[in-house]
Each structure stands twice: as structure tokens, then as C-alpha cells.
Amino acid sequence: MTLEEYRNIAEPGELRLIEAMARRLDGRKFIHVNSTFTGGGVAELLQRMVPLFNSMGIKTEWKVIKGTKPFFEVTKRIHNSLQGQGLMITRRMWETYEAVNERNAQKMDLSADCVFIHDPQPAMLIDRKKEGLWIWRCHIDISAPDRATWYILKKHVENYDAAIFSAAKFAQSLNIPQFMITPSIDPLSEKNRDLTEEEVAEVYERFGIPRDKPLILQVSRFDPFKDPLGVMDAFFLVRKYHDCRLVLAGGTATDDPEGERVLAQVREKAEGCPDIHILLLPPFSDKEINALQRGATIVLQKSTKEGFGLVVAEALWKERPVIAGDVGGIPLQVIDGVTGYLVHSIEGTAFRIRQLLQNPALAEQMGRAGKEHIRRNFLITGHIKHYLSLWIAMENRDSSVIYI
């Protein structure tokens, strides 16, 4: 993977700037740390970004903390509490969290010029910082966190040199610099590359999903905040007026113990309805997700909480109109009435689905607008540009002008 492969996709000026910054950082070491190699947007981003950084001469490593089942149960609880669910985190839970971070800190070599720690799970690694620039990269929506949970985590976050959030409204009162950098998609990855109609048809046939009627699709982890049960309720309302199918496709992540429970609820609710297809996808089902999105009529992302929701950008890149919850970073991607619709309820979701099913020309127009919006704002090249810019800016924070 090299920048050269993006010449005919990204803006030329953006690529020239990346190359100039990479030359300035040539030979420097960059480390990313998160909680899983598979499942979720963070892992997907790092799978594509790390090789690109290395191809530019920046020595980049990706490390994953190792945790126990109780640890991931606690971090999921912290995650949900930070997203406003108001769950109590007991002293013993915090001790579990701290102990696993401490064990990982002792075993990991985190010596580097710049270290990015992703999300709450490994946040306490900062307590073992010895050198370099350390950035806390938060991918979740903490715009209205439980105060008690945030109070404890904040004490550690403020030991970082800076924090990054995916949307301005996620920012908190911190005594360190804060930056907004949106996530991105890689248009050349297996999940986003162009597919032939034969490839799309093969995937649908393999999953046993007929394409004889309009297809409504949601791709996401089976997580309460993705609201798959609400998606099904909206679908049942739409079916009173339109003969269509619903596909709920997703997987589970190693750091998310709730997935199995939500999947069981979804399967129970779908019993007796042959037009609902539930797909539990294994890790690295990128081509399958790509084909499912390209074969869909409308894509949903009815999240009630969302850090950013890369699946929205992926669907828009494939020229599909998206109907999504008006939460988190989704409004940065879905321009209401232009690239899709933002919704706040089950009834509103059903109304917008019906509107697009009744007006295929509008759906097609939104799809075209969506792809261009993603090309200009949410490609991996722009993401890399922002990371390198932040690194250089933080190392030269006393300079009023930085020459690249």
C-alpha cells in the first residue's frame, strides 16, 4: 500500500502535503494501541493506516492490550456509561480495569516519538509514560457522560499531551489541547473497492437472500446502541405499504460481551418473518459487507448513540442513500435531505424509508451526492493528513508558524 494508489481518488494537493510532512517525520516511530485486532471501526482503520504510515518511512507499530473476560465486561460498562447510560462502576470494577492496564504497561514497549492510545480500554497506560508525545484518541460519543465515570477517567486523560474527538460536541472541559479529527474509509480496501454485479449477486446467493424486492439493510455490531430491534419495528411499519426485505448483518467484537445477548433478542423477534434475514458475519467479511451494501436499496444506521459510524460513510461511498439516527458523528456524514435523512424515532425511520421507496429518482440523486461528500471529506488520505499535522503541531506548539 502506497499513497501513489490514491492519485486518481484523493485531492492532489492533499497528497503533496502528506508527502511533505512524511519527509519531515522520516525515520520517526509511531505506535497505536487499542483493545482488539478485529471487530469495530478502530481496528478497521488501523489495519489500513499502519501499512500506509510505514510505506511513507514512518516506523509504525500497532499493539493490542490483552484482557480477561471480566476486564472487557468492565470496559464495556465504562463505554456505555461514558455514552450516557449512567451505569455504576464499582471500586472493584475500577480495580480490575487498573490491574489489566498495569499488566499490559509492564509488558509493552511503548517507547516512541508519538503514541496514540485509542478509546477508554487502554487509557490508563498513560500512567507508565516515559517519553514521546502521547495522544488519547476517543472514538465514542462522550458528549453527555455519566459524571462519576468521567471524573475518574478524566484524571488519567489529562495526563496526555492532547485528546482527539470525532465531533466537536464530544469535547469536554480538559486542561490539555483538544482536536477534532473525523474517522475515514479506505476506498481501495476490500470493503469499499468496486465490485462487479456478478460478485454482488454471488454474495446474495450464498447468503440465500433473494433480490426480488427492495432491500433495506443495516450493517453493524449487534449492540443495543445500534438499535437493531428498533430497525425491525420500523420495517414492520413499512411492510404494511411496501413489499420489501430487511437484512441485519453484523458481528461481534472480542471487547464487547453484550453482542450475543442482543443477537438472541434479534433472532427471537424475527421468528416467523421470512423477509427478515439475519447474518452473523465472521471477522474480515469485508467483501461480503461491500456486496451487501452495493445490492441494497436503502441503508439504515438507526443508532441511538454513535461515535462516528463509519458504516454510514461506507454506504454513501457506494452511492446508497442512508437513513440514520441524528446522533454522534452521523450528521457530519448524512446531510439531511441531501445525502440521506436523519431520524429520531421508529416512526420517523419508517416514514423516510417509505419516502425513498416511493421515489427511486430521489434515492439515486442522494446516492450520487453522498459519494462526492465522502470523497471530499472522509477518505483515509485526509485522516492521515490530520494525524501528521497534529503530530508536527504538537512538537512545535511554541511556534506561531510551522514550515513544512
MOVENCOR-V98095 format. One record per backbone hydrogen bond with DSSP energy under -0.5 kcal/mol. NH is the residue of the N-H (numbers start at 1). CO is the residue of the C=O. Records with the same first field share a line. If there is no record, write none. Layout:
NH: CO  CO
This chain:
5: 2
6: 3
7: 4
9: 6
10: 6
14: 11
15: 11
16: 12
17: 13
18: 14
19: 15
20: 16
21: 17
22: 18
23: 19
24: 20
25: 21
26: 23
27: 57
28: 25
30: 59
31: 114
32: 61
33: 116
34: 63
44: 40
45: 41
46: 42
47: 43
48: 44  45
49: 45
50: 46
52: 48
53: 49
54: 50
55: 51
56: 52  53
57: 54
58: 53
59: 28  57
60: 58
61: 30
63: 32
65: 34
72: 68
73: 69
74: 70
75: 71
76: 72
77: 73
78: 74
79: 75
80: 76
81: 77
82: 78
83: 79
84: 81
85: 80
86: 81
90: 88
94: 90
95: 91
96: 92
97: 93
98: 94
99: 95
100: 96
101: 97
102: 98
103: 99
104: 100
105: 101
106: 102
107: 103
108: 104
110: 108
112: 110
113: 29
114: 29
115: 133
116: 31
117: 115  135
118: 33  116
119: 117  137
122: 118
123: 120
125: 122
126: 123
127: 124
128: 125
129: 126
133: 113
135: 115
136: 162
137: 117  135
138: 136  164
139: 137
142: 140
145: 142
146: 81
150: 146
151: 147
152: 148
153: 149
154: 150
155: 151
156: 152  153
157: 153
158: 154
159: 156
160: 157
161: 134
162: 134
163: 177
164: 136
165: 179
170: 167
171: 168
174: 172
177: 161
179: 163
181: 165  179
185: 378
187: 185
189: 186
192: 189
193: 189
200: 196
201: 197
202: 198
203: 199
204: 200
205: 201
206: 202
207: 203
208: 205
209: 204
210: 208
214: 243
216: 214  245
217: 298
218: 247
219: 300
220: 218  249
222: 251
223: 221
226: 223
227: 223  224
231: 227
232: 228
233: 229
234: 230
235: 231
236: 232
237: 233
238: 234
239: 235
240: 237
241: 238
242: 238
244: 242
245: 214
246: 275
247: 216
248: 277
249: 218  247
250: 279
254: 38
256: 253
259: 256
262: 258
263: 259
264: 260
265: 261
266: 262
267: 263
268: 264
269: 265
270: 266
271: 267  268
273: 270
274: 272
276: 273
277: 246  275
278: 276
279: 248  277
280: 278
281: 250  279
285: 282
289: 285
290: 286
291: 287
292: 288
293: 289
294: 290
295: 291
296: 292  293
297: 215
298: 215
299: 321
300: 217
301: 323
303: 301
304: 225
305: 225
312: 309
313: 309
314: 310
315: 311
316: 312
317: 313
318: 314  315
319: 316
320: 315
322: 339
323: 299
324: 322  341
325: 301
326: 343
327: 325
330: 327
332: 329
333: 329  330
334: 330
335: 333
336: 334
337: 340
338: 335
339: 335
340: 335
341: 322
343: 324
349: 345
350: 346
351: 347
352: 348
353: 349
354: 350
355: 351
356: 352
357: 353
358: 354
359: 355
363: 359
364: 360
365: 361
366: 362
367: 363
368: 364
369: 365
370: 366
371: 367
372: 368
373: 369
374: 370
375: 371
376: 372
377: 373
378: 374
380: 185
382: 379
383: 379
384: 380
385: 381
386: 382
387: 383
388: 384
389: 385
390: 386
391: 387
392: 388
393: 389
394: 390
395: 391
396: 392  393
397: 394
399: 396
403: 401
404: 402
